[in-house]
Each structure stands twice: as C-alpha cells, then as structure tokens.
Amino acid sequence: MAEKRTHVVMLPYCAFGHLIPFYQLSISLAKSGVHVSFISTPKNIQRLPKPPSTLVQTLHLVELPLPSLEGGLLPEGAEANVDIPSDKIPYLKLAVDQLQHPVKQLVANWLPDWIISDFFPHWIVDIAKEFQVKLLFFSVMTASVQVFFGPPGAKKDLSSPQDLTVPPEWVTFPSSVAYRMHEAIATFHGAYQEKVSGLGDIERFHKVLGASQAVLFRSCHEIEGEYLNLYQELIGKPVIPVGLLPADMPERRMVDESWRKTFEWLDAQAIKSVVFVGFGSECKLSKDQVFEIAYGLELSELPFLWSLRKPSWAVHDHECLPLGFGERTSKRGKVCMGWAPQQEILAHPAIGGTLFHSGWGSVIENLQFGNTLVVLPFIIDQPLNARFLVEKELAIEVKRKNEDGSFSRDDIAKSLREAMVMEEGEKLRNKTRDAAKVVADLKLHQDYMAEFVKFLKTGIWKQI
C-alpha cells in the first residue's frame, strides 16, 4: 500500500515579499513529494511564476477571492501591497482578515497534517486548534531580525522609537543589528501602533508564534548560525532552517524585443563590470530619492542597468529621471521601465554588483551569483538586513543622515565605486565570492530541506 502523502497548507500574507518565499518553499516541498495546497487570491496567484509541470500532482494553487470592503476603502482590483499606496495597507489587512471563513471551510474539508502560516492571519490559530491541525510559523524575515525583536512580549511596552536604535540586551555576542532613528520612527508607528484591522502586526505575530510547534527560516547555519541558535534559546521551541531555497540557474527567456536588445547589450559588457539597480515593487521612492540615485550613477562613471518602475508622481516615463540623464549616460547605461526578468539579469556574467533595498530574497539572489551588495534600505526589515550584511562584511551601506534618512549622489557614487572597482572594496569582493559558494551550493540546501521534510513526517526535530 502506497504511503499517504504528508499534506501541508501554505498561508502567506498578500505582499510579494511574503508570497514569493512561501511559493519557493511550496515548490521545494512539492519536489520532495509533500502534497502542498497554497492559498492566496486569484490575482496574486496569477502573478506568481508558473510552477513546473512535473508538480501537477503535488502542488495545488488554491484561489480565494478577496472580499470587498464597503465605502471603497480598498481600490478595485487591489489584492497585494504593491497595488496600493502605503496608507491603504491597513484596509488590505482588513479585507484579508475576511478570508478567515473560506480558509476555515477548506481546512475542515481537507484536514491537512500541517498548516504553515505567515505572521498575519492570527485567526488560523483557532482554526488549527478546532480541527487539531499542527501549526508552523514561517518567518520571511531573517533570524537576525527576529532576534532583534526578541521573544513574545520582549518589546511589547516600548515607550519610544529610541528603544529600537540599539541592539537588545539578550544578544549575547557583538551585533550592530538595530534601526537608525529615522527608521525606528517609521517602524514604531507602523508595527506597534497601527490598529485599523483590530490587531497590530506585533500582536498577530505573537499569537501565531505562540501556537506554532516550530519556527521556519529561509536560512542556514553557514550564514546566520549564531542568530538561529540564539532565537531557539529565546523562544524555547525548535527553530528550523529550511535552507536558502536558491533558484536553479535560470534560462534566459526572451520576454519581448526590448529585453533581447538589453541582454545583447549585457553580452557586450566586460565580466563583473555592470551595476544592476533595482528596488522592487514595494519600495515607493520619492522624486528626490530617484533623482539622487540617478545623479549618483552618473557620477560613479560605472556601466549600469536600472530596472525602474514608474512612480506614482510621474505621468510619463521621461519624467522619472533628471532632464538629459538618458543622453548623458547612454554609452554606458540602460534604464528599463516596468517589470524586469531580475533572476536572469543577476545571473548574467556581466553583472558585478547591485544597488538595492536589501530585501532578503534579493540578498540571496545576488549572493548566489557572486554580485557585490550596495544596500540602501527603506522599509520594515530592510534596515536590519543591511546592518547584518555590513556586520558580516558582505555589503556596503550608502551613508544617510540620521535625522531624516536623506542620502546624497556623492555617497551613492562613492559606495558603488568602492564595491565595484576600488582597492578598498577588495575584501568585500573576496567575502562575496566565499558567500556565493555557500548560497549556490544546491546540495547543501537540499539537505536542509530533506531534514525539514523528515520533521514533517515524524514531528521530531533533531537540530542540524
């Protein structure tokens, strides 16, 4: 008689910084023979990469329509953070909370072995308990970030943003992972005070974490071992690294004529000479910020490829950049508007470094291909990731004013030149090459996944 497949339900929050790692974990589990049901809204599922056809028996993408809110609080068609301005995000959370009842119905019908949940749907705790389904929390943030916030209740009674600007007392080794003041103010008001949806992010996270049998990280001991070990001590339950989930080497897909020409341009550049610039879909940069980055690229005199999404403040594409920028840099740089095949770009031999927001998924993609990191963080966990990377000598962080977080074109240019060509950056480039060997070691990360799958089948965790 065939062994019954372990059935896992995946429940990510509706932001692509959450959807993508949950999806990558789903793919990896499905390849390992686990039956995965991935739940999200129709538009979000349609925007995910197409899964391998070989996984048709093990990976099921389950679409649940997002309930609409009365009074037009949420724009029509908005199903993820990327679709809305930041002041509308609390209303997206309100709508996502209304998925509780259809999710409960699915769990009742399926009776899966496990639910792997994001921090957001605190109501999954009661559903899992009612149907006696084991719960796991998958943190899309790193162990270093979670250690900073500490065990449940540790930072519950923060009196001011100042409390977020120093490493906490429970960190037992030297650490520089903390916010600058301008970042602390935004985090303090966002995570600790926003209550439109009834419950703040921190309270949601604590409820899901408290009910989970273990915490999963897209990580490995080779990269952040001391933080993984400390977090397990802090929360008193298994902390399971599932590996970094690096991508298979992407094949170049020709999306359209413009990208064919861009890759031909990259083919003509010297190996490791080009800077890729990309801030993803959820960093909404101001005009001053975009223009300073542009002037910084110009001053650096380095070849560059910039993937730029048209900001809300620009009506036409040409308004996105300083007057004459394209003409002045056309011999050594390219700006591509809209979506970009980022993985294929980062894998190209001509790319040598990246200027980006230090989101963890992009960190992994870049290190996998040995690209040096120049970080300019903006939101949520990005500043803490930046401090961690600098601490590990794996990145240069662009200097900013502590009062308001502003940065200058000169500091952009200086950071890029140091990372790419200057003698002072040689140590960084060597460290990056060493890290690439770990991140690109598919066998290493498959072994982490194999241990996790064993845990799903037995419920017993033996620390690696």
Long-range contacts (C-beta under 8 A, 24 or more apart in sequence): 5-33, 5-34, 5-35, 5-58, 6-34, 6-35, 6-113, 6-114, 6-453, 6-456, 6-457, 7-34, 7-35, 7-36, 7-37, 7-110, 7-112, 7-113, 7-114, 8-34, 8-35, 8-36, 8-37, 8-112, 8-113, 8-114, 8-115, 8-116, 8-456, 9-36, 9-37, 9-39, 9-106, 9-107, 9-110, 9-112, 9-114, 9-115, 9-116, 9-133, 10-36, 10-37, 10-38, 10-39, 10-116, 11-39, 11-103, 11-115, 11-116, 11-117, 11-118, 11-121, 11-124, 12-38, 12-40, 12-118, 13-96, 13-118, 13-119, 13-120, 13-121, 14-40, 14-41, 14-44, 14-66, 14-79, 14-80, 14-81, 14-92, 14-96, 15-80, 15-81, 15-82, 15-282, 16-47, 16-80, 16-81, 16-82, 16-280, 16-281, 16-282, 17-140, 17-280, 17-282, 17-359, 17-361, 18-118, 18-120, 18-140, 19-44, 19-48, 19-80, 20-48, 20-361, 21-138, 21-140, 21-218, 21-245, 21-360, 21-361, 22-116, 22-118, 22-138, 22-140, 23-48, 23-49, 24-218, 24-245, 24-247, 25-116, 25-138, 25-216, 25-218, 25-242, 25-245, 26-59, 27-51, 27-52, 27-55, 27-59, 28-242, 28-243, 28-245, 28-449, 29-449, 29-453, 29-456, 30-55, 30-58, 30-59, 31-55, 31-58, 32-449, 32-450, 32-453, 33-58, 33-453, 34-58, 34-453, 34-456, 35-60, 36-60, 37-62, 37-106, 37-110, 37-112, 38-62, 39-64, 39-103, 39-106, 40-64, 41-65, 41-66, 41-79, 41-80, 42-79, 43-77, 43-79, 43-80, 44-79, 44-80, 47-80, 62-106, 64-99, 64-102, 64-103, 64-106, 66-95, 66-96, 66-99, 67-95, 67-98, 67-99, 68-95, 69-94, 69-95, 81-282, 82-281, 82-282, 85-284, 85-312, 86-284, 90-194, 90-196, 90-197, 91-196, 93-120, 93-196, 93-197, 94-196, 94-197, 96-120, 96-121, 97-121, 97-123, 97-197, 97-198, 100-127, 103-127, 104-130, 107-131, 107-133, 113-456, 114-456, 116-216, 117-208, 117-212, 118-208, 119-201, 119-204, 119-205, 119-208, 119-209, 120-201, 120-204, 120-208, 121-204, 121-208, 122-199, 122-203, 122-204, 122-207, 122-208, 124-208, 125-207, 125-208, 125-210, 125-211, 128-211, 129-211, 134-213, 134-459, 135-208, 135-211, 135-212, 135-213, 136-212, 136-213, 136-214, 136-215, 136-216, 137-208, 137-209, 137-212, 137-214, 137-215, 137-216, 138-215, 138-216, 138-217, 139-215, 139-216, 139-217, 140-218, 140-360, 141-360, 141-381, 142-217, 142-218, 142-219, 142-224, 142-227, 142-360, 142-381, 142-384, 142-385, 142-388, 143-217, 143-219, 143-224, 143-227, 143-228, 143-230, 143-231, 143-239, 143-241, 144-175, 144-177, 144-224, 144-227, 144-384, 144-385, 144-388, 145-177, 145-381, 145-384, 145-385, 145-388, 146-215, 146-217, 146-227, 146-231, 147-171, 147-177, 147-227, 147-230, 147-231, 147-234, 148-177, 148-178, 148-384, 149-202, 150-234, 151-234, 151-235, 151-236, 152-206, 152-209, 152-210, 152-235, 153-206, 154-234, 155-202, 156-202, 158-188, 158-192, 160-188, 161-185, 161-187, 161-188, 164-188, 170-230, 170-234, 171-230, 172-230, 173-226, 173-230, 175-391, 176-387, 176-390, 176-391, 177-384, 177-387, 177-388, 177-391, 178-384, 178-387, 179-383, 179-384, 180-383, 180-400, 180-402, 180-405, 181-402, 181-403, 182-400, 182-401, 182-402, 182-403, 182-404, 182-405, 183-377, 183-383, 183-405, 186-379, 187-380, 190-380, 191-380, 209-235, 212-237, 213-237, 213-238, 213-459, 214-238, 214-239, 214-240, 214-455, 214-461, 215-239, 215-240, 216-240, 216-241, 216-242, 216-452, 217-241, 217-242, 218-242, 218-243, 218-244, 218-245, 218-360, 218-364, 219-243, 219-244, 220-244, 220-438, 220-444, 220-445, 220-448, 221-464, 222-438, 222-444, 223-392, 223-435, 223-438, 223-439, 224-388, 232-463, 238-455, 238-461, 238-463, 240-451, 240-452, 240-455, 240-461, 241-448, 241-464, 242-448, 242-449, 242-452, 243-444, 243-445, 243-446, 243-447, 243-448, 243-449, 244-364, 244-368, 244-439, 244-445, 245-364, 245-445, 246-364, 246-368, 246-439, 246-440, 246-442, 246-445, 247-343, 247-365, 247-368, 248-442, 249-347, 250-341, 250-343, 250-344, 250-347, 251-344, 252-341, 252-344, 253-341, 253-344, 255-341, 258-336, 259-336, 259-341, 262-305, 262-334, 262-336, 263-344, 263-348, 265-334, 266-305, 266-345, 266-348, 266-350, 266-351, 267-350, 269-303, 269-350, 270-350, 271-349, 271-350, 271-352, 272-349, 272-350, 272-351, 272-352, 272-353, 273-302, 273-303, 273-350, 273-352, 273-420, 274-302, 274-303, 274-304, 274-305, 274-350, 274-351, 274-352, 275-300, 275-302, 275-303, 275-304, 275-305, 275-351, 275-352, 275-353, 275-354, 275-355, 275-374, 275-416, 275-420, 276-304, 276-305, 276-306, 276-307, 276-345, 276-346, 276-351, 276-353, 276-354, 276-355, 276-356, 276-371, 277-304, 277-305, 277-306, 277-307, 277-308, 277-354, 277-355, 277-356, 278-306, 278-307, 278-340, 278-342, 278-354, 278-355, 278-356, 278-362, 279-356, 279-357, 279-376, 279-378, 280-356, 280-357, 280-359, 280-362, 281-309, 282-379, 283-357, 283-378, 283-379, 284-311, 284-312, 285-311, 285-378, 286-311, 286-313, 287-311, 287-313, 287-314, 288-406, 289-407, 290-320, 290-321, 291-321, 291-322, 292-407, 292-408, 292-409, 292-412, 293-355, 293-376, 293-409, 293-412, 294-321, 294-322, 294-325, 295-322, 295-409, 295-412, 296-408, 296-409, 296-410, 296-411, 296-412, 296-413, 296-416, 297-329, 297-333, 297-412, 297-413, 297-416, 298-325, 298-328, 298-329, 298-409, 299-409, 299-410, 299-412, 299-413, 300-412, 300-413, 300-416, 300-417, 300-420, 301-332, 301-417, 302-332, 302-416, 302-417, 302-420, 302-421, 303-332, 303-333, 303-350, 304-329, 304-332, 304-333, 304-334, 305-333, 305-334, 305-336, 305-345, 305-351, 306-333, 306-334, 306-335, 306-336, 307-336, 307-340, 307-342, 307-345, 308-335, 308-336, 308-337, 309-337, 309-338, 310-337, 310-338, 346-371, 352-420, 353-416, 353-419, 353-420, 355-398, 355-412, 355-415, 355-416, 357-382, 358-382, 358-383, 358-385, 358-386, 358-389, 358-395, 359-385, 360-385, 363-389, 364-439, 367-394, 367-432, 367-435, 367-436, 367-439, 368-436, 368-439, 368-440, 369-436, 369-440, 370-432, 370-433, 370-436, 370-440, 371-432, 372-396, 372-419, 372-420, 372-425, 372-428, 372-429, 372-432, 373-419, 373-432, 374-398, 374-415, 374-416, 374-419, 376-407, 376-412, 392-431, 392-435, 393-427, 393-428, 393-431, 394-428, 394-431, 394-432, 394-435, 395-428, 396-425, 396-428
